[in-house]
Amino acid sequence: MAIKIYGDPGSGSRRRVTAAAAPMGIDIEIVNIDLFKGESHTPEFLELNPHGLSPVMVDGDFVLYESAAINLYLAEKANSDLAGRSAQEKYEILQWMFWSGEQWRVFATLTFDEVIGKRFIGQSAEDKIVQLAADKLRAAAAVLDKHLATHTYIVGDRLTLADFDIASPFSQNERTRIPLNEFPNLVAWQQRLLQNVPSWAATKREVDERIDGALEVAGITL
């Protein structure tokens, strides 16, 4: 029985899971959840994730949410080296995944909510919040850009779960205009992922089609 992944095709978090599952050889069944129609807040979905967020993984009777946790679960299930080839490499990957959640993705998500999410409910972004998020992202990006000056990928100069985790903000950066393009090593790394990881390129097209289509239907021009 395939593992089910519930989520919206425009979600950068779902993208992290579906893109990582492909090189791990994990058989998944994608169940689309339309966030714009409130499908993540139905009683049935809230039984899976009380936060009303996607993605959610269902593997038989086991339910798990949070993309990083899902990817680590899938890697262990598939015995994939994307989670590390040694104990030291594993903890380095975890370091960057925790870093991503604490100092990176949270501010990209905040920017999306302000710049795009609010537009769907007829509200305007708060400039102070957008600026705060940009400052935090710029500070984190400087650290990452320096790291990538001497690394092809985030850990061990090969693809790992850390790459999928940290690449997530690139799903929306051209729409939200977060300051990622100011950092050349970061941009070059993202291009390597698009060129060398077919599932990352495929999920970019999926996210673009979903979000651009939703903006068009809503009559929103960024």
Secondary structure, DSSP 4 states (H G I P E B T S, - for coil): -PEEEEE-TT-HHHHHHHHHHHHHT--EEEEE--GGGTGGGSHHHHHH-TT--S-EEEETTEEEESHHHHHHHHHHHHT-GGG-SSHHHHHHHHHHHHHHHHHTHHHHHHHHHHHTGGGGGT----HHHHHHHHHHHHHHHHHHHHHHTS-SSSBTTB--HHHHHHHGGGGTHHHH--GGGG-HHHHHHHHHHHHH-HHHHHHHHHHHHHHHHHHHHHT---
